[in-house]
Amino acid sequence: MVSDRLKQVILRELELEDWEIDDSTTADTVPGWDSLAHARVISAVEQTYGVRFKTLEVIRLKNVGELQALINSKTS
């Protein structure tokens, strides 16, 4: 389940006030989430959660649910 904290980071970086974000959300279903925005989202997530992602970890992500799982694995 995607945390409210992660949703807020994503929405802030994409400059959206509100958008439905759940485990199955992918970048191509959210307005403005292009490759540059993706880099900003990942950077903001790293800063917010105090974690670092390897490039391969980021490349393998298929949706927001997998991003949440990766965050959880690094913060637990």
ChimeraX commands (.cxc) that place a marker at each C-alpha (Angstrom):
marker #1 position 0.00,0.00,0.00 radius 0.5
marker #1 position 1.36,3.38,-1.00 radius 0.5
marker #1 position 1.90,5.66,1.99 radius 0.5
marker #1 position 0.46,9.16,2.18 radius 0.5
marker #1 position 4.01,10.42,2.61 radius 0.5
marker #1 position 5.10,8.95,-0.73 radius 0.5
marker #1 position 1.97,10.23,-2.46 radius 0.5
marker #1 position 2.68,13.75,-1.20 radius 0.5
marker #1 position 6.30,13.62,-2.42 radius 0.5
marker #1 position 5.16,12.53,-5.88 radius 0.5
marker #1 position 2.37,15.09,-6.10 radius 0.5
marker #1 position 4.68,17.90,-4.94 radius 0.5
marker #1 position 7.37,17.04,-7.49 radius 0.5
marker #1 position 4.83,16.78,-10.32 radius 0.5
marker #1 position 3.17,20.02,-9.19 radius 0.5
marker #1 position -0.23,18.35,-8.88 radius 0.5
marker #1 position -2.71,19.25,-6.17 radius 0.5
marker #1 position -4.42,15.88,-6.25 radius 0.5
marker #1 position -4.26,12.71,-8.29 radius 0.5
marker #1 position -5.20,9.11,-7.51 radius 0.5
marker #1 position -1.96,7.26,-6.79 radius 0.5
marker #1 position -2.01,3.61,-5.76 radius 0.5
marker #1 position 0.18,0.51,-6.05 radius 0.5
marker #1 position -0.54,0.04,-9.75 radius 0.5
marker #1 position 0.07,3.67,-10.77 radius 0.5
marker #1 position 2.67,4.04,-13.51 radius 0.5
marker #1 position 4.39,7.18,-14.75 radius 0.5
marker #1 position 2.52,7.13,-18.05 radius 0.5
marker #1 position -0.84,7.42,-16.25 radius 0.5
marker #1 position 0.03,10.62,-14.35 radius 0.5
marker #1 position 0.07,14.03,-16.08 radius 0.5
marker #1 position 3.52,15.54,-16.34 radius 0.5
marker #1 position 5.43,12.45,-15.23 radius 0.5
marker #1 position 8.07,12.34,-17.93 radius 0.5
marker #1 position 11.72,11.29,-17.72 radius 0.5
marker #1 position 12.87,14.58,-16.20 radius 0.5
marker #1 position 10.05,14.53,-13.66 radius 0.5
marker #1 position 10.95,10.92,-12.87 radius 0.5
marker #1 position 14.48,11.95,-11.94 radius 0.5
marker #1 position 13.07,14.70,-9.68 radius 0.5
marker #1 position 10.64,12.26,-8.03 radius 0.5
marker #1 position 13.38,9.71,-7.32 radius 0.5
marker #1 position 15.71,12.41,-5.96 radius 0.5
marker #1 position 12.96,13.82,-3.73 radius 0.5
marker #1 position 12.09,10.34,-2.44 radius 0.5
marker #1 position 15.76,9.71,-1.59 radius 0.5
marker #1 position 15.96,13.00,0.30 radius 0.5
marker #1 position 12.63,12.56,2.09 radius 0.5
marker #1 position 13.34,9.03,3.26 radius 0.5
marker #1 position 17.11,9.37,3.72 radius 0.5
marker #1 position 17.88,6.50,1.34 radius 0.5
marker #1 position 19.91,6.02,-1.84 radius 0.5
marker #1 position 18.80,3.92,-4.77 radius 0.5
marker #1 position 21.08,2.13,-7.19 radius 0.5
marker #1 position 20.43,2.90,-10.86 radius 0.5
marker #1 position 19.46,-0.72,-11.54 radius 0.5
marker #1 position 16.91,-0.64,-8.71 radius 0.5
marker #1 position 15.23,2.41,-10.24 radius 0.5
marker #1 position 15.27,0.97,-13.76 radius 0.5
marker #1 position 13.54,-2.21,-12.55 radius 0.5
marker #1 position 10.62,-0.35,-10.94 radius 0.5
marker #1 position 7.36,-0.98,-12.78 radius 0.5
marker #1 position 4.93,1.06,-10.65 radius 0.5
marker #1 position 4.54,3.13,-7.49 radius 0.5
marker #1 position 3.81,0.01,-5.43 radius 0.5
marker #1 position 7.26,-1.35,-6.27 radius 0.5
marker #1 position 8.79,2.02,-5.36 radius 0.5
marker #1 position 7.03,1.84,-1.98 radius 0.5
marker #1 position 8.33,-1.71,-1.46 radius 0.5
marker #1 position 11.88,-0.58,-2.29 radius 0.5
marker #1 position 11.59,2.30,0.18 radius 0.5
marker #1 position 10.28,-0.07,2.84 radius 0.5
marker #1 position 13.15,-2.50,2.29 radius 0.5
marker #1 position 15.70,0.29,2.71 radius 0.5
marker #1 position 14.11,1.89,5.76 radius 0.5
marker #1 position 13.32,-1.19,7.81 radius 0.5
marker link #1:1,2 radius 0.2
marker link #1:2,3 radius 0.2
marker link #1:3,4 radius 0.2
marker link #1:4,5 radius 0.2
marker link #1:5,6 radius 0.2
marker link #1:6,7 radius 0.2
marker link #1:7,8 radius 0.2
marker link #1:8,9 radius 0.2
marker link #1:9,10 radius 0.2
marker link #1:10,11 radius 0.2
marker link #1:11,12 radius 0.2
marker link #1:12,13 radius 0.2
marker link #1:13,14 radius 0.2
marker link #1:14,15 radius 0.2
marker link #1:15,16 radius 0.2
marker link #1:16,17 radius 0.2
marker link #1:17,18 radius 0.2
marker link #1:18,19 radius 0.2
marker link #1:19,20 radius 0.2
marker link #1:20,21 radius 0.2
marker link #1:21,22 radius 0.2
marker link #1:22,23 radius 0.2
marker link #1:23,24 radius 0.2
marker link #1:24,25 radius 0.2
marker link #1:25,26 radius 0.2
marker link #1:26,27 radius 0.2
marker link #1:27,28 radius 0.2
marker link #1:28,29 radius 0.2
marker link #1:29,30 radius 0.2
marker link #1:30,31 radius 0.2
marker link #1:31,32 radius 0.2
marker link #1:32,33 radius 0.2
marker link #1:33,34 radius 0.2
marker link #1:34,35 radius 0.2
marker link #1:35,36 radius 0.2
marker link #1:36,37 radius 0.2
marker link #1:37,38 radius 0.2
marker link #1:38,39 radius 0.2
marker link #1:39,40 radius 0.2
marker link #1:40,41 radius 0.2
marker link #1:41,42 radius 0.2
marker link #1:42,43 radius 0.2
marker link #1:43,44 radius 0.2
marker link #1:44,45 radius 0.2
marker link #1:45,46 radius 0.2
marker link #1:46,47 radius 0.2
marker link #1:47,48 radius 0.2
marker link #1:48,49 radius 0.2
marker link #1:49,50 radius 0.2
marker link #1:50,51 radius 0.2
marker link #1:51,52 radius 0.2
marker link #1:52,53 radius 0.2
marker link #1:53,54 radius 0.2
marker link #1:54,55 radius 0.2
marker link #1:55,56 radius 0.2
marker link #1:56,57 radius 0.2
marker link #1:57,58 radius 0.2
marker link #1:58,59 radius 0.2
marker link #1:59,60 radius 0.2
marker link #1:60,61 radius 0.2
marker link #1:61,62 radius 0.2
marker link #1:62,63 radius 0.2
marker link #1:63,64 radius 0.2
marker link #1:64,65 radius 0.2
marker link #1:65,66 radius 0.2
marker link #1:66,67 radius 0.2
marker link #1:67,68 radius 0.2
marker link #1:68,69 radius 0.2
marker link #1:69,70 radius 0.2
marker link #1:70,71 radius 0.2
marker link #1:71,72 radius 0.2
marker link #1:72,73 radius 0.2
marker link #1:73,74 radius 0.2
marker link #1:74,75 radius 0.2
marker link #1:75,76 radius 0.2
view
